[in-house]
Amino acid sequence: MKRTHLPLNALRVFDAAARHLSFTRAADELAVTPAAVGQQIRALEDVLGVVLFRRTSKGLELTPEGEAGLDPLREGFLRFEETVAAMQAGQASDRYTIAVPREFYAEWLAPRLARFQAGTAKDSGGVQYILAPDEHADFTEANLDLAIRLADGPGDCEGIQLAPAMKVTVAAPGARDAWIDWPGMPLPEGVNPYIKAGSPGQALASALAGMGRTILPHALAETAIAQARLEPLTAPEPAQRAYWLLAPPPQWRSKKVRALVAYLSEAG
């Protein structure tokens, strides 16, 4: 029986636009322009003969026809992903491709991966780690197994929080009396920073060099505190973001990923 040609790319665009209820945010996710998203949606509506979205005073909303097709579509995409994962099962079961901020890798993850590697069967040669050069790499494009990101939740991925969402103000012994700022961790009101860093890793390196005090995720600073390279100037306190170990559902359910996730959960 001849199969119907499915406009898979347009359906993928529809799924993204429906999740965000925004052509602009869908375009950001898909790395295309909002105009391209709109073009794909209009083409899909022409093929299906239905209207999928309406613009209202409150923004974009799904029509009943679009709403009715959304859950089966997402289930279908999940089945595609599971099929691909099944095809890959058993291949490279001893190799992990991971995207992780380099400062968190150095301070937290590397020692734990070393212990996990040491505990694997010697006759199999142990496990191999491939670290993605871009900590924000796309799972599909970079063929990632896992990613670690400083975030306020797992988003559309499956995930576990590797450490409590806590922050701490730190400085090196004898550090300069100045502040180091970085995006994502606001300084106390009225503080004028001496250094404006671009990432928590740059803020950490600046603090370790004695260039001032900064506020860091506690998980990032705890090793340096334990080694007396940094001194805590405040007690740890709740923060909005934490380091999350993430993967899309197909990767998350794979045997090798489950093994590493379980180990890092217990070793945290």
JOPEBEL-V405466 format. One record per residue. N is the residue number from 1. SS is DSSP state (2 for helix, 1 for strand, 0 for the rest). PHI is phi in whole degrees, 0 to 359 (none if undefined). D_FIRST is the distance of its C-alpha to the first C-alpha in Angstrom with 2 decimals. Layout:
{{N & SS & PHI & D_FIRST} {N & SS & PHI & D_FIRST}}
//
This chain:
{{1 & 0 & none & 0.00} {2 & 0 & 287 & 3.78} {3 & 0 & 274 & 6.28} {4 & 0 & 290 & 9.51} {5 & 0 & 290 & 12.45} {6 & 0 & 260 & 15.01} {7 & 0 & 282 & 18.69} {8 & 2 & 297 & 19.72} {9 & 2 & 295 & 23.20} {10 & 2 & 295 & 24.00} {11 & 2 & 294 & 22.91} {12 & 2 & 296 & 25.22} {13 & 2 & 296 & 27.96} {14 & 2 & 301 & 27.51} {15 & 2 & 301 & 27.93} {16 & 2 & 295 & 31.10} {17 & 2 & 295 & 32.53} {18 & 2 & 290 & 32.00} {19 & 2 & 293 & 33.76} {20 & 2 & 270 & 36.68} {21 & 0 & 49 & 36.76} {22 & 0 & 198 & 37.96} {23 & 2 & 292 & 36.40} {24 & 2 & 294 & 39.31} {25 & 2 & 291 & 38.88} {26 & 2 & 296 & 35.11} {27 & 2 & 297 & 35.94} {28 & 2 & 299 & 38.45} {29 & 2 & 296 & 35.94} {30 & 2 & 268 & 33.36} {31 & 0 & 60 & 36.10} {32 & 0 & 229 & 35.33} {33 & 0 & 271 & 37.35} {34 & 2 & 303 & 37.30} {35 & 2 & 298 & 36.51} {36 & 2 & 294 & 33.32} {37 & 2 & 298 & 32.33} {38 & 2 & 300 & 33.11} {39 & 2 & 296 & 31.11} {40 & 2 & 295 & 27.96} {41 & 2 & 295 & 28.49} {42 & 2 & 296 & 29.03} {43 & 2 & 296 & 25.91} {44 & 2 & 294 & 23.86} {45 & 2 & 297 & 25.68} {46 & 2 & 296 & 24.83} {47 & 2 & 294 & 21.07} {48 & 2 & 278 & 21.27} {49 & 0 & 76 & 23.99} {50 & 0 & 224 & 26.29} {51 & 0 & 266 & 29.45} {52 & 0 & 261 & 29.29} {53 & 1 & 228 & 32.96} {54 & 1 & 231 & 36.35} {55 & 1 & 267 & 39.61} {56 & 1 & 237 & 42.54} {57 & 0 & 296 & 46.17} {58 & 0 & 267 & 45.24} {59 & 1 & 121 & 42.49} {60 & 1 & 277 & 38.71} {61 & 1 & 219 & 36.91} {62 & 1 & 283 & 33.39} {63 & 0 & 281 & 32.49} {64 & 2 & 304 & 31.27} {65 & 2 & 294 & 27.73} {66 & 2 & 295 & 27.97} {67 & 2 & 298 & 29.52} {68 & 2 & 295 & 26.84} {69 & 2 & 269 & 24.07} {70 & 2 & 290 & 26.22} {71 & 2 & 297 & 26.16} {72 & 2 & 299 & 22.38} {73 & 2 & 296 & 22.13} {74 & 2 & 294 & 24.84} {75 & 2 & 297 & 23.37} {76 & 2 & 296 & 20.13} {77 & 2 & 298 & 22.36} {78 & 2 & 298 & 24.27} {79 & 2 & 294 & 21.26} {80 & 2 & 301 & 20.49} {81 & 2 & 296 & 24.17} {82 & 2 & 293 & 24.25} {83 & 2 & 296 & 21.37} {84 & 2 & 297 & 23.33} {85 & 2 & 298 & 26.48} {86 & 2 & 295 & 25.07} {87 & 2 & 296 & 24.18} {88 & 2 & 270 & 27.76} {89 & 0 & 302 & 29.38} {90 & 0 & 86 & 32.22} {91 & 0 & 267 & 32.54} {92 & 0 & 52 & 35.79} {93 & 0 & 288 & 36.79} {94 & 0 & 250 & 40.38} {95 & 1 & 232 & 40.05} {96 & 1 & 240 & 40.30} {97 & 1 & 254 & 39.88} {98 & 1 & 230 & 41.99} {99 & 1 & 256 & 43.10} {100 & 1 & 207 & 46.55} {101 & 0 & 302 & 49.63} {102 & 2 & 297 & 51.96} {103 & 2 & 291 & 54.97} {104 & 2 & 288 & 53.21} {105 & 2 & 300 & 51.98} {106 & 2 & 292 & 55.58} {107 & 2 & 273 & 57.27} {108 & 2 & 232 & 54.86} {109 & 2 & 282 & 51.67} {110 & 2 & 305 & 52.90} {111 & 2 & 299 & 55.33} {112 & 2 & 286 & 52.73} {113 & 2 & 295 & 50.10} {114 & 2 & 297 & 52.84} {115 & 2 & 291 & 53.55} {116 & 2 & 296 & 49.86} {117 & 2 & 297 & 49.58} {118 & 2 & 296 & 52.78} {119 & 0 & 272 & 51.41} {120 & 0 & 276 & 48.34} {121 & 0 & 298 & 48.43} {122 & 2 & 292 & 50.59} {123 & 2 & 290 & 48.93} {124 & 2 & 267 & 45.65} {125 & 0 & 85 & 47.53} {126 & 0 & 75 & 47.18} {127 & 0 & 256 & 44.94} {128 & 1 & 243 & 44.54} {129 & 1 & 247 & 44.67} {130 & 1 & 242 & 43.36} {131 & 1 & 262 & 44.91} {132 & 0 & 294 & 43.17} {133 & 0 & 293 & 45.69} {134 & 0 & 250 & 44.68} {135 & 0 & 294 & 45.24} {136 & 0 & 259 & 42.97} {137 & 0 & 302 & 40.09} {138 & 0 & 288 & 36.55} {139 & 2 & 301 & 34.74} {140 & 2 & 287 & 31.61} {141 & 2 & 295 & 33.48} {142 & 2 & 266 & 36.13} {143 & 0 & 54 & 33.87} {144 & 0 & 283 & 36.35} {145 & 0 & 269 & 36.55} {146 & 1 & 214 & 39.29} {147 & 1 & 221 & 41.54} {148 & 1 & 242 & 44.97} {149 & 1 & 221 & 45.99} {150 & 1 & 278 & 49.00} {151 & 1 & 211 & 47.45} {152 & 0 & 265 & 48.05} {153 & 0 & 171 & 44.89} {154 & 0 & 281 & 41.49} {155 & 0 & 64 & 39.67} {156 & 0 & 276 & 35.88} {157 & 0 & 266 & 36.22} {158 & 1 & 278 & 37.26} {159 & 1 & 187 & 40.87} {160 & 1 & 231 & 44.31} {161 & 1 & 276 & 47.67} {162 & 0 & 283 & 49.58} {163 & 0 & 205 & 53.00} {164 & 0 & 302 & 54.57} {165 & 0 & 283 & 54.53} {166 & 1 & 229 & 58.17} {167 & 1 & 230 & 60.22} {168 & 1 & 211 & 63.66} {169 & 1 & 270 & 66.25} {170 & 1 & 225 & 67.39} {171 & 1 & 203 & 69.70} {172 & 0 & 287 & 71.04} {173 & 0 & 305 & 74.60} {174 & 0 & 73 & 77.04} {175 & 0 & 292 & 74.37} {176 & 0 & 300 & 75.28} {177 & 0 & 277 & 75.68} {178 & 0 & 207 & 72.78} {179 & 1 & 251 & 69.23} {180 & 1 & 244 & 65.92} {181 & 1 & 254 & 63.10} {182 & 1 & 205 & 59.33} {183 & 0 & 298 & 56.42} {184 & 0 & 102 & 55.16} {185 & 0 & 221 & 58.41} {186 & 0 & 300 & 60.99} {187 & 0 & 278 & 64.65} {188 & 0 & 305 & 67.39} {189 & 0 & 300 & 68.34} {190 & 0 & 88 & 70.89} {191 & 0 & 279 & 70.32} {192 & 0 & 256 & 70.36} {193 & 0 & 289 & 68.40} {194 & 0 & 280 & 69.98} {195 & 1 & 231 & 66.59} {196 & 1 & 250 & 63.25} {197 & 1 & 275 & 60.64} {198 & 0 & 262 & 56.98} {199 & 0 & 200 & 55.57} {200 & 2 & 298 & 56.78} {201 & 2 & 295 & 57.03} {202 & 2 & 293 & 59.45} {203 & 2 & 295 & 61.40} {204 & 2 & 298 & 61.65} {205 & 2 & 298 & 62.87} {206 & 2 & 294 & 65.40} {207 & 2 & 293 & 66.70} {208 & 2 & 297 & 67.03} {209 & 0 & 279 & 69.04} {210 & 0 & 81 & 71.48} {211 & 0 & 274 & 70.66} {212 & 0 & 149 & 70.59} {213 & 1 & 254 & 68.94} {214 & 1 & 208 & 65.38} {215 & 1 & 252 & 63.06} {216 & 1 & 234 & 60.23} {217 & 1 & 303 & 57.59} {218 & 2 & 300 & 59.51} {219 & 2 & 298 & 56.89} {220 & 2 & 283 & 57.41} {221 & 2 & 264 & 61.19} {222 & 2 & 296 & 61.88} {223 & 2 & 294 & 62.12} {224 & 2 & 296 & 64.52} {225 & 2 & 293 & 66.52} {226 & 2 & 297 & 66.74} {227 & 0 & 270 & 67.95} {228 & 0 & 64 & 70.47} {229 & 0 & 282 & 69.00} {230 & 0 & 230 & 68.54} {231 & 1 & 248 & 70.56} {232 & 1 & 285 & 69.08} {233 & 0 & 264 & 71.06} {234 & 0 & 220 & 69.43} {235 & 0 & 285 & 67.84} {236 & 0 & 303 & 64.02} {237 & 1 & 223 & 62.73} {238 & 1 & 301 & 59.37} {239 & 0 & 231 & 57.08} {240 & 0 & 282 & 53.93} {241 & 0 & 250 & 51.83} {242 & 1 & 218 & 51.29} {243 & 1 & 276 & 49.49} {244 & 1 & 248 & 45.99} {245 & 1 & 265 & 43.74} {246 & 1 & 232 & 40.21} {247 & 1 & 195 & 36.60} {248 & 0 & 298 & 33.16} {249 & 2 & 308 & 31.76} {250 & 2 & 299 & 29.61} {251 & 2 & 296 & 32.64} {252 & 2 & 300 & 34.99} {253 & 0 & 273 & 33.27} {254 & 0 & 290 & 33.30} {255 & 2 & 300 & 35.90} {256 & 2 & 292 & 37.99} {257 & 2 & 292 & 38.25} {258 & 2 & 301 & 39.21} {259 & 2 & 296 & 41.95} {260 & 2 & 290 & 43.47} {261 & 2 & 299 & 43.20} {262 & 2 & 298 & 44.99} {263 & 2 & 296 & 47.67} {264 & 2 & 292 & 48.37} {265 & 2 & 297 & 48.49} {266 & 2 & 282 & 51.18} {267 & 2 & 273 & 52.96} {268 & 0 & 298 & 53.27}}
//
